Structures are given as C-alpha cells and as structure tokens.
Amino acid sequence: MDWLNDHAWAAWLGLAAMFGVAEMFSLDLIFLMLAVGAMGGVVAGAFDAPLALQVLVALGTSLATLTLLRPPLVARLHGGPDLRLGTGKLIGTQGVVTAQITRPPPLAPDRSRRSRDRPPVRPHEGAPWVSRS
C-alpha cells in the first residue's frame, strides 16, 4: 500500500491507459474525456498531492472536458456532408457519351417492361448529357 501512495501517478496513468483503450472500442469520446481527467490525476500525483485532491482534480478535469469540450467535438464529427453512394451520386453530374446506344438494356427473363418505364435515351456519340433521375 505504501508503493501505491508513493506512486499514485502510475495508478492514474494506468487508469488513463485503460480509458484510452475503452475509447477505441466505444468511439463516443466519453472515455477519452475520462482519460483526460485521469491525466489530471497523474499531474496531481506527480506533485505529491493528497489522494483526495488527486481524485478531485481528476473528477473536475473529467467533468470540465465532458461539458465543455465533448459537445463541440461531437457536433464537428457528426456534422459532415451527406454521404451519397452508388448511382444516386451521379444525379446532376455531367458526362460525355462515348458510344452510340442502339437498343434498351436486356431485361431479366422473368421481368417485363412496364408502361411507366421511360424509353431508352439514344444520344449521339460525343454529346454532353446531364443525369436527371
């Protein structure tokens, strides 16, 4: 027990490392803020502060980072542009026709063309086009 009292900073450092590993699995920034608080405990322990003061410094640092630092970080991480994948990404883009389209694409044997389907577009080679649907 004397070693732990003499080297409390090492215990705080181990706790910070465990919180860091937990953050890698959760990715919600809560454990990262707790790890920052534990690093506050490391600093207090390095200056041989009493254990109660080390705990208060760690709790205060964790609370401060959770309330002041985490919300803007989460907003910045989740506020990125909309992700569009596949053919939806092509709508509104321009391209150049590289070959003459002579017939509609073949349908699967069990499908028939419905009346609401549009007729195929047959642009001439080299014509610019814009996808609209």
C-alpha positions in Angstrom: 0.0 0.0 0.0 3.0 2.3 0.6 4.0 1.9 -3.0 0.6 3.0 -4.2 0.7 6.1 -2.0 4.2 6.9 -3.2 3.4 6.2 -6.9 -0.2 7.3 -7.3 0.7 8.9 -10.6 1.4 5.5 -12.0 -2.0 4.2 -11.0 -3.6 7.2 -12.6 -1.6 6.7 -15.7 -2.7 3.0 -15.9 -6.3 4.2 -15.4 -5.9 6.7 -18.2 -4.5 4.0 -20.5 -7.5 1.7 -19.7 -9.9 4.6 -20.5 -8.0 5.2 -23.8 -8.4 1.5 -24.8 -12.1 1.6 -23.9 -12.4 4.7 -26.1 -11.0 2.8 -29.0 -13.9 0.4 -28.7 -16.7 2.8 -28.0 -15.7 5.9 -30.2 -18.1 8.2 -28.4 -15.5 10.5 -26.8 -16.7 9.8 -23.2 -13.9 7.5 -22.2 -11.4 9.9 -23.9 -12.7 12.7 -21.6 -12.3 10.4 -18.6 -8.8 9.6 -19.7 -8.0 13.3 -19.8 -9.3 13.5 -16.3 -7.1 10.7 -15.2 -4.2 12.5 -16.8 -5.1 15.4 -14.4 -4.8 12.9 -11.6 -1.4 12.0 -13.0 -0.3 15.6 -12.8 -1.7 16.0 -9.2 0.0 12.7 -8.2 3.3 13.8 -9.7 3.3 16.8 -7.4 2.6 14.5 -4.4 -0.9 15.9 -3.7 -3.0 14.0 -1.2 -5.2 11.3 -2.7 -8.4 13.2 -2.0 -7.0 16.2 -4.0 -5.9 13.9 -6.8 -9.5 12.5 -7.1 -11.0 16.0 -7.1 -8.6 17.1 -9.8 -9.4 14.0 -11.9 -13.2 14.4 -11.4 -13.0 18.2 -12.1 -11.0 17.7 -15.3 -13.3 14.9 -16.5 -16.4 17.0 -15.8 -14.9 20.1 -17.5 -13.9 18.2 -20.6 -17.3 16.3 -20.8 -19.3 19.5 -20.5 -17.1 22.0 -22.4 -15.0 20.0 -24.9 -17.1 17.0 -25.9 -20.2 18.7 -27.3 -18.4 20.8 -29.9 -16.2 17.8 -30.9 -19.2 15.6 -31.3 -21.0 18.2 -33.4 -18.0 18.6 -35.6 -17.6 14.9 -36.1 -21.3 14.3 -36.9 -21.8 17.4 -38.9 -20.1 16.3 -42.1 -21.6 16.4 -45.6 -24.3 14.0 -46.6 -22.8 10.8 -48.0 -24.2 9.7 -51.3 -23.2 6.4 -52.8 -23.9 4.5 -56.0 -26.0 5.9 -58.8 -27.6 8.5 -56.6 -24.2 10.3 -56.6 -24.4 10.7 -60.4 -27.6 12.7 -60.4 -26.9 16.2 -61.5 -23.4 15.4 -62.8 -22.3 15.8 -66.4 -20.7 13.3 -68.7 -19.8 12.6 -72.3 -21.4 9.8 -74.4 -18.6 7.6 -75.7 -20.7 5.2 -77.8 -24.0 5.0 -79.7 -26.7 3.4 -77.7 -28.7 1.3 -80.1 -31.2 -0.6 -78.0 -32.6 -0.7 -74.5 -30.7 -2.9 -72.0 -32.0 -6.5 -71.9 -34.5 -7.4 -69.2 -34.3 -10.4 -67.0 -36.3 -13.4 -68.3 -38.9 -13.1 -65.6 -39.4 -9.3 -65.9 -41.4 -7.4 -68.5 -41.1 -3.7 -69.4 -43.9 -1.7 -67.6 -45.6 1.2 -69.3 -44.3 3.6 -66.7 -40.7 2.8 -67.7 -39.2 5.5 -69.8 -38.0 4.7 -73.3 -34.2 4.5 -73.5 -32.2 7.6 -74.3 -30.3 7.4 -77.6 -27.8 10.3 -77.7 -25.3 10.6 -80.4 -21.6 9.9 -79.7 -19.8 12.8 -78.1 -22.9 14.6 -76.9 -22.8 16.0 -73.4 -25.6 14.9 -71.1 -26.9 15.6 -67.6 -28.5 12.8 -65.5 -31.9 14.0 -64.1 -33.4 11.0 -62.4 
